[in-house]
Amino acid sequence: MPKFTGYVSDHTKFIDELKSTTPGMEERQQEGRSLLWDKLPISPDEDARIKESRLRQGAYPYQSKV
């Protein structure tokens, strides 16, 4: 598939300039991502405990039970 290289958007130019003028930015991005998203695998016992501890929610949680 041909790649079009003639046009570069303003957003892409901004990001490229930001990365070139801010040393270590990508490393800090990876560190921040790992804090929020990269989690260790959960053991089967821990997974079962989490599933058992969940409370079932009713079909209409905002309806008062009269």
N, CA, C and O of each residue as an XYZ file, in Angstrom:
264
protein
N       0.845     -1.171      0.000
C       0.000      0.000      0.000
C       0.892      1.237      0.000
O       1.791      1.348      0.834
N       0.659      2.156     -0.913
C       1.517      3.347     -0.967
C       1.277      4.260      0.224
O       0.156      4.398      0.714
N       2.335      4.864      0.666
C       2.261      5.778      1.803
C       2.405      7.204      1.273
O       3.364      7.524      0.570
N       1.444      8.049      1.617
C       1.468      9.427      1.161
C       2.320     10.247      2.116
O       2.018     10.336      3.306
N       3.385     10.845      1.592
C       4.295     11.603      2.448
C       4.316     13.088      2.102
O       5.104     13.838      2.678
N       3.491     13.516      1.199
C       3.514     14.907      0.794
C       2.892     15.848      1.809
O       3.333     16.990      1.934
N       1.889     15.403      2.527
C       1.172     16.277      3.458
C       1.487     15.905      4.892
O       1.461     14.729      5.255
N       1.784     16.903      5.709
C       1.983     16.713      7.141
C       1.059     17.695      7.850
O       1.142     18.905      7.639
N       0.177     17.161      8.692
C      -0.806     18.019      9.361
C      -0.142     18.921     10.394
O       0.982     18.677     10.834
N      -0.869     19.963     10.765
C      -0.367     20.886     11.789
C      -0.167     20.166     13.123
O       0.773     20.465     13.860
N      -1.039     19.232     13.424
C      -0.926     18.477     14.675
C       0.343     17.635     14.689
O       1.052     17.578     15.693
N       0.621     16.983     13.567
C       1.829     16.164     13.481
C       3.071     17.033     13.601
O       4.029     16.655     14.276
N       3.065     18.189     12.955
C       4.201     19.108     13.060
C       4.405     19.547     14.505
O       5.534     19.600     14.993
N       3.297     19.865     15.190
C       3.377     20.294     16.586
C       3.974     19.196     17.466
O       4.864     19.463     18.274
N       3.488     17.966     17.312
C       3.990     16.859     18.131
C       5.461     16.597     17.837
O       6.249     16.381     18.758
N       5.837     16.613     16.561
C       7.243     16.394     16.204
C       8.138     17.477     16.796
O       9.219     17.179     17.304
N       7.694     18.737     16.734
C       8.479     19.836     17.297
C       8.561     19.716     18.818
O       9.614     19.952     19.409
N       7.448     19.349     19.445
C       7.432     19.182     20.895
C       8.395     18.082     21.335
O       9.128     18.248     22.311
N       8.394     16.964     20.621
C       9.296     15.859     20.965
C      10.755     16.239     20.756
O      11.623     15.823     21.523
N      11.030     17.036     19.714
C      12.421     17.396     19.451
C      12.941     18.439     20.439
O      14.139     18.481     20.716
N      12.050     19.285     20.977
C      12.502     20.323     21.901
C      12.405     19.909     23.365
O      12.914     20.615     24.236
N      11.766     18.787     23.650
C      11.605     18.335     25.033
C      12.312     16.987     25.199
O      11.725     15.943     24.914
N      13.559     17.001     25.656
C      14.276     15.736     25.810
C      13.663     14.881     26.928
O      13.285     15.401     27.978
N      13.570     13.587     26.694
C      13.068     12.656     27.694
C      11.558     12.586     27.787
O      11.025     11.924     28.678
N      10.854     13.261     26.879
C       9.395     13.281     26.959
C       8.796     11.895     26.719
O       7.874     11.488     27.426
N       9.309     11.178     25.740
C       8.755      9.853     25.442
C       8.979      8.885     26.605
O       8.117      8.055     26.893
N      10.122      8.986     27.271
C      10.383      8.126     28.419
C       9.395      8.428     29.546
O       8.886      7.508     30.187
N       9.124      9.709     29.788
C       8.164     10.081     30.824
C       6.751      9.640     30.450
O       5.962      9.266     31.317
N       6.436      9.687     29.157
C       5.137      9.198     28.716
C       4.994      7.707     29.013
O       3.948      7.262     29.488
N       6.039      6.941     28.735
C       6.002      5.506     28.999
C       5.885      5.219     30.492
O       5.166      4.303     30.891
N       6.584      5.992     31.317
C       6.487      5.804     32.765
C       5.067      6.096     33.251
O       4.522      5.352     34.067
N       4.474      7.172     32.752
C       3.112      7.508     33.138
C       2.115      6.468     32.676
O       1.174      6.137     33.398
N       2.319      5.949     31.472
C       1.438      4.906     30.950
C       1.544      3.659     31.816
O       0.535      3.021     32.116
N       2.749      3.312     32.214
C       2.911      2.098     33.009
C       2.253      2.227     34.377
O       1.794      1.233     34.940
N       2.203      3.451     34.920
C       1.534      3.640     36.207
C       0.041      3.363     36.113
O      -0.550      2.802     37.036
N      -0.572      3.758     34.996
C      -2.019      3.644     34.861
C      -2.486      2.350     34.206
O      -3.538      1.825     34.571
N      -1.731      1.829     33.251
C      -2.260      0.759     32.416
C      -1.542     -0.574     32.537
O      -2.191     -1.617     32.454
N      -0.244     -0.581     32.727
C       0.499     -1.841     32.753
C       0.377     -2.466     34.135
O       1.003     -2.006     35.090
N      -0.411     -3.490     34.233
C      -0.636     -4.158     35.515
C      -0.071     -5.576     35.453
O       0.002     -6.190     34.388
N       0.322     -6.071     36.609
C       0.813     -7.443     36.695
C      -0.358     -8.412     36.546
O      -1.483     -8.082     36.923
N      -0.110     -9.587     36.008
C      -1.191    -10.572     35.892
C      -1.736    -10.953     37.272
O      -0.992    -11.004     38.251
N      -3.029    -11.215     37.335
C      -3.683    -11.586     38.588
C      -3.715    -13.108     38.684
O      -3.995    -13.796     37.702
N      -3.429    -13.618     39.858
C      -3.470    -15.059     40.064
C      -4.920    -15.543     40.008
O      -5.832    -14.754     40.257
N      -5.155    -16.806     39.692
C      -6.527    -17.328     39.656
C      -7.251    -17.179     41.000
O      -8.453    -16.912     41.027
N      -6.534    -17.349     42.108
C      -7.150    -17.185     43.428
C      -7.603    -15.743     43.648
O      -8.705    -15.497     44.140
N      -6.748    -14.802     43.282
C      -7.080    -13.395     43.431
C      -8.248    -13.027     42.519
O      -9.127    -12.265     42.922
N      -8.268    -13.554     41.307
C      -9.352    -13.290     40.374
C     -10.678    -13.819     40.923
O     -11.700    -13.140     40.834
N     -10.664    -15.007     41.479
C     -11.880    -15.587     42.063
C     -12.361    -14.753     43.253
O     -13.563    -14.542     43.410
N     -11.437    -14.280     44.090
C     -11.803    -13.458     45.240
C     -12.448    -12.153     44.789
O     -13.431    -11.709     45.383
N     -11.902    -11.540     43.747
C     -12.463    -10.284     43.232
C     -13.865    -10.514     42.687
O     -14.768     -9.718     42.942
N     -14.053    -11.597     41.938
C     -15.375    -11.888     41.368
C     -16.405    -12.169     42.460
O     -17.555    -11.743     42.346
N     -16.008    -12.878     43.515
C     -16.931    -13.196     44.608
C     -17.297    -11.955     45.426
O     -18.384    -11.890     46.000
N     -16.408    -10.987     45.479
C     -16.659     -9.821     46.320
C     -17.495     -8.743     45.625
O     -17.889     -7.766     46.262
N     -17.765     -8.906     44.351
C     -18.590     -7.926     43.641
C     -20.045     -8.030     44.063
O     -20.573     -9.124     44.259
N     -20.681     -6.881     44.200
C     -22.100     -6.848     44.524
C     -22.897     -6.784     43.233
O     -22.551     -6.044     42.312
N     -23.966     -7.567     43.174
C     -24.817     -7.516     41.988
C     -25.645     -6.245     42.024
O     -26.202     -5.868     43.055
N     -25.711     -5.602     40.885
C     -26.479     -4.374     40.778
C     -27.840     -4.706     40.194
O     -27.950     -5.517     39.275
N     -28.861     -4.083     40.726
C     -30.203     -4.298     40.219
C     -30.356     -3.761     38.808
O     -29.493     -3.040     38.308
N     -31.478     -4.123     38.164
C     -31.695     -3.720     36.783
C     -31.872     -2.211     36.659
O     -31.425     -1.615     35.679
N     -32.516     -1.590     37.637
C     -32.756     -0.157     37.610
C     -32.211      0.444     38.899
O     -32.951      0.572     39.874
N     -30.944      0.812     38.926
C     -30.328      1.243     40.185
C     -30.853      2.573     40.709
O     -30.695      2.857     41.897
N     -31.475      3.402     39.864
C     -31.941      4.710     40.320
C     -33.421      4.699     40.718
O     -33.958      5.721     41.146
N     -34.062      3.569     40.580
C     -35.470      3.475     40.958
C     -35.560      3.106     42.442
O     -34.931      2.151     42.897
N     -36.351      3.880     43.183
C     -36.485      3.579     44.601
C     -37.365      2.348     44.763
O     -38.274      2.113     43.966
N     -37.091      1.576     45.787
C     -37.846      0.343     46.046
C     -38.931      0.662     47.057
O     -38.666      0.791     48.252
N     -40.151      0.788     46.566
C     -41.275      1.160     47.433
C     -42.169     -0.021     47.634
O     -43.177      0.079     48.334
